[in-house]
Amino acid sequence: MLPEAERLMTFYHVARVDGLERRVETPTQMTEYYINRDDFLVYRQVEFTGRQKKFGPSEHTTERPIQVITHVVNAHHALNLSAPRLEDTRTLK
């Protein structure tokens, strides 16, 4: 797996305790989508700084470069259950 590639992971949300349906990862962002959570969480989006590219000889280390979290967004369903799924969300930044 390439560390700088976009990845889409799909999960069987019924078998998971947290209701995670899918995760989309890019080099600077990770978004997780949830179904049927008790806290009405619909998605969580995390933005990271870019990876620092090092030039020169390899250091033969197993450590991954540190990425700093710059922004987190959680979106929750509001309590109006009659509204469509994405129209009835609250976004917390």
Steps between C-alpha positions, in 0.01 A plus 500: 500500500635840406495756783411788264211325321128548554336206675136399537420241766151355530384332821206280593347754737248256651781290647687802640426652840570854376286476180790595270386454139798633305825693534655714228866597543703745294851628581357795697149389603305211653120480492299233681129437434277337763154339504252458790712638783348575840658847500367570144852551359479499118861571404834613640753682286859555612751714311876456539811690404686362202781253551850640511709355220859430593779494247822311537594149606236284661514468877357145504242584764153355544356824638245680286531877456284690746193674362340767717120521519395846382120475491227260620133516393227278650151500347207366703138435411271746672204344678252555215470141377249589225757704301726338236836368624737774380260795526456446872857530624687727736866570437735563791836657420 
